[in-house]
């Protein structure tokens, strides 16, 4: 199992309704486990998992394709 934290920048602020829609869209991506909106330079932190590197890469690509996502910055979790 591989995991990653994905720091997401929103494309535009759509107010509360836009946040709710983006939250739902991100949760609909297979492999996404949690979605947290945060204050600061990052708008959203997503935790995602995949069975292997290819599955996690597929999930990350789908996150980037969600309407309302401007950019992502990913941190792979090393199992210790």
Secondary structure, 3 states (H helix, E strand, C coil): CEEEEEEEEECCCCHHHHHHHHHHHHHCCCCEEEEEECCCCCCEEEEEEECCHHHHHHHHHHHHCCCCEEEEEEEEECCC
